[in-house]
Amino acid sequence: MMANENKDKNLDMANRRKKIRKIYSDDAGMRTYVRQSTSASRSTYNEESLERLLNSVGSNTFREEDMQKMTNFAYATEPNYATIIDYMSNMFLWRYYYLPVQVKEKSSAKYETIYSDMTSIMDGLHIEVMYPIILTNLVKEGIVYLYTDKDTPSKTVVTYILDADYCTPVMMSQYGTGIFMFDADYFNDIGATGEELEEILSYYPKELVEGYKQYTEGNGPQEFIVDGRYGTYIRQNDMNFPNKLSTIKSLIDYDRYRANEVERNEAQLDKIISHKIPSWQDQILFEVEEVEELHKSMSRMLSTNKRTKLMTTFGELEVLPLGENDKVQNEVLEKAHRSIFNKAGVNADLFTSSTKEALEFSLKRDESIMWKYIEQITNFYKLAINNLYNFKGYQLEFALLPITHYNASELMKTYRGNAEYGVGKLELIVASGTKQSHISSKANLEEHLKLDEILKPLKSSHTQSGNDSEESSEADEVQPQNENPDNTQQDEEEDIQKEGE
């Protein structure tokens, strides 16, 4: 055991990082650093804890850790809450395109080289994976802190999602990105020391590591401002509080209503059999001992039914229910279920059915809400990439198409119509689901497979076969014998008339 430990200590740290990078070279951009979720339990998930948390928002008593426990536990255990979060953060299809924009009149680099570098960066960014992760954290926790760093060997950008407990918003920059302070004590709270801590620090960006080392050496503050070109924050409101968290109150109410409804329905099944002993002129016809034996006999007969109870009295026999019958439809549970989504600010009819017009309006409203955050993330990535990489007179521009799982068919018609007029051909290809970096490769593969020869369209009024030119040439060679049959008939009549004369 000791030999293995000494062997590990003698390994060169640079070589170890090189080997790790080689192992994950195909997914370099996926080396995304997300903090571990705080632990939570059912004891912290109750109405009292939620009320206390809501009352402390914006005050010094507000604890970020309690909020994270509450929202993470609800996201893990409440399907309705998870559905709301996932619906908001995963509605888009993440179709995007990019292009080099020349910002200087003269450039020393070739356009093909610049475009190839941008393609590598955009593919390594993994937008279709990173954006949902960022938006999920944003909707769950109300604010998300991002930091980007350059990965030179892989020609891409690594994204770090920093712990909100150790970050503080400061202001907005002139680029529209958020500037925040980072608490260097974060690395001390990891609990690692020595070589283990050094190896952990090697995975973090240089700016954060240098700030931490200056703090430990006494040459820098504990909290320092992060460069706004590489770091930003996205938040839902000025309180940095998740808008959907108050939905948990409706979820708790719904659970209570459901338990009450179950108890009420069970009470309707309980019955009491009232056995009345007959009497005559105020005199009982059975002795008390006989009544007791009769009661015991009937009790034994009914003992198998746990919901039926026997009551022996002097008089007639009657069966009475403990609960009232539901002659009127009970809508408590339905209203409670709808209130979950209404409290979240989401149209309840989106999940409980409604008219087509109401659903379309609700979808457009929710798309516009999330699109605002998507534009902020996109703006930050463009700023960070153009500062991390020198494109020698060019700048990277990229944009996401506002295609969702709900409007894809409608927007595809729009992009197809634009492409027919020669506008937005690239958008049409990207909107169809083909990544921009795959266009050339896909075309080469189709040519290699000879799909034009194998897949022949049907002959119809909307398609043309490959033999149309041959058929038209053959048609031109065959000339009709009588070009004008009406004139021929007229000539024959004139000849007959002359013969008669």
VENDASUL-V272622 format. One record per pair of residues at least 24 apart in sequence whose ideal C-beta (glycine too) atoms are under 7 Angstrom apart, sorted by sequence separation. I is the first residue (numbers start at 1). J is the second residue. D is the distance in whole Angstrom. If there is no record, write none. Layout:
# VENDASUL-V272622
I_J_D + I_J_D
This chain:
# VENDASUL-V272622
98_122_5 + 137_161_6 + 44_69_5 + 45_70_6 + 187_212_5 + 44_70_6 + 182_208_6 + 374_400_6 + 401_427_6 + 38_65_6 + 184_211_6 + 45_73_5 + 184_212_4 + 403_431_6 + 40_69_4 + 44_73_7 + 45_74_7 + 130_159_6 + 182_211_7 + 273_302_7 + 401_430_6 + 38_68_5 + 124_154_6 + 284_314_6 + 401_431_6 + 38_69_5 + 96_127_6 + 124_155_7 + 125_156_6 + 184_215_4 + 371_402_6 + 40_72_6 + 124_156_2 + 125_157_6 + 40_73_4 + 94_127_5 + 124_157_7 + 38_72_7 + 94_128_4 + 121_155_6 + 37_72_5 + 120_155_4 + 121_156_5 + 145_180_6 + 273_308_6 + 275_310_6 + 277_312_7 + 279_314_5 + 367_402_7 + 120_156_6 + 121_157_6 + 271_307_6 + 275_311_7 + 277_313_7 + 94_131_6 + 185_222_6 + 270_307_5 + 271_308_5 + 272_309_5 + 273_310_5 + 274_311_5 + 275_312_5 + 276_313_5 + 277_314_4 + 367_404_6 + 117_155_6 + 184_222_6 + 269_307_5 + 273_311_7 + 275_313_7 + 276_314_6 + 277_315_7 + 183_222_6 + 272_311_6 + 274_313_6 + 276_315_3 + 183_223_5 + 184_224_7 + 276_316_5 + 182_223_7 + 276_317_6 + 90_132_5 + 181_223_5 + 182_224_6 + 275_317_6 + 89_132_6 + 181_224_6 + 274_317_7 + 363_406_5 + 181_225_5 + 182_226_5 + 274_318_5 + 160_205_7 + 89_135_4 + 179_225_6 + 180_226_6 + 273_319_6 + 274_320_7 + 89_136_4 + 271_319_6 + 272_320_5 + 179_228_4 + 89_139_5 + 271_321_6 + 272_322_7 + 85_136_6 + 88_139_5 + 177_228_6 + 180_231_7 + 270_322_4 + 175_228_7 + 180_233_5 + 268_321_6 + 85_139_5 + 178_232_5 + 85_140_6 + 168_223_7 + 170_225_6 + 173_228_4 + 177_232_4 + 178_233_4 + 267_322_5 + 268_323_4 + 149_205_4 + 267_323_4 + 268_325_7 + 147_205_6 + 264_323_6 + 169_233_6 + 75_140_6 + 167_233_7 + 71_140_5 + 71_141_6 + 261_332_7 + 261_333_6 + 68_141_6 + 257_332_5 + 258_333_6 + 257_333_6 + 147_226_7 + 257_336_4 + 149_230_7 + 148_230_5 + 254_336_4 + 147_230_6 + 253_336_6 + 254_337_6 + 147_231_4 + 146_231_7 + 146_232_5 + 254_340_6 + 145_233_5 + 144_233_7 + 250_339_5 + 251_340_6 + 143_233_6 + 144_234_5 + 250_340_4 + 143_235_4 + 142_235_6 + 247_340_6 + 250_343_4 + 142_236_5 + 249_343_7 + 29_124_3 + 142_237_7 + 28_124_6 + 29_125_6 + 30_126_6 + 138_234_6 + 247_343_5 + 29_126_5 + 143_240_4 + 246_343_6 + 247_344_4 + 32_130_7 + 138_236_7 + 142_240_5 + 30_129_7 + 142_241_5 + 64_164_6 + 65_165_7 + 142_242_4 + 244_344_5 + 64_165_5 + 141_242_6 + 140_242_6 + 243_345_7 + 139_242_7 + 139_244_6 + 28_151_5 + 29_154_7 + 28_154_3 + 35_161_7 + 29_156_4 + 31_158_6 + 32_159_5 + 33_160_5 + 34_161_5 + 28_156_5 + 29_157_7 + 33_161_7 + 35_163_4 + 25_154_6 + 29_158_7 + 32_161_7 + 21_153_6 + 234_373_6 + 234_376_5 + 234_377_6 + 232_380_5 + 229_383_6 + 230_384_5 + 229_384_6 + 230_387_7 + 229_387_4 + 85_244_7 + 84_244_6 + 84_247_7 + 81_247_6 + 81_248_7 + 33_203_7 + 81_251_6 + 71_242_6 + 80_251_6 + 78_251_5 + 71_245_6 + 74_248_5 + 70_245_7 + 67_245_7 + 70_248_7 + 58_239_5 + 57_239_5 + 57_241_5 + 13_198_7 + 17_202_6 + 9_195_7 + 13_199_7 + 13_202_7 + 54_246_6 + 50_248_6 + 50_249_6 + 47_249_7 + 177_379_7 + 176_379_5 + 177_380_5 + 47_252_5 + 177_383_6 + 175_383_5 + 157_384_7 + 157_385_6 + 157_388_6 + 146_380_7 + 135_370_7 + 138_373_6 + 148_384_4 + 135_373_6 + 150_388_4 + 150_389_7 + 148_388_7 + 131_374_7 + 134_377_6 + 131_377_7 + 125_381_7 + 80_340_5 + 84_344_5 + 84_346_6 + 121_385_6 + 121_389_7 + 91_366_7 + 91_367_7 + 122_398_6 + 114_391_5 + 88_366_7 + 118_396_5 + 91_370_6 + 114_394_5 + 88_370_6 + 92_374_7 + 109_392_4 + 108_392_5 + 109_393_7 + 107_392_5 + 107_393_3 + 106_393_7 + 107_394_6 + 104_393_4 + 103_393_6 + 100_391_7 + 102_393_6 + 103_394_7 + 102_394_6 + 103_395_5 + 101_394_6 + 100_394_4 + 101_395_5 + 100_396_7 + 101_397_5 + 98_396_6 + 99_397_6 + 98_397_7 + 98_398_4 + 97_398_7 + 96_398_6 + 97_399_6 + 96_399_6 + 96_400_5 + 95_400_7 + 96_401_7 + 94_400_7 + 95_401_5 + 95_403_5 + 93_403_5 + 92_403_7 + 93_404_7 + 92_404_5 + 93_405_7 + 91_404_5 + 91_405_6 + 123_437_5 + 93_408_6 + 119_437_5 + 97_426_5 + 97_427_7 + 97_430_5 + 96_430_7 + 95_430_5 + 95_431_5 + 98_436_7 + 97_436_5
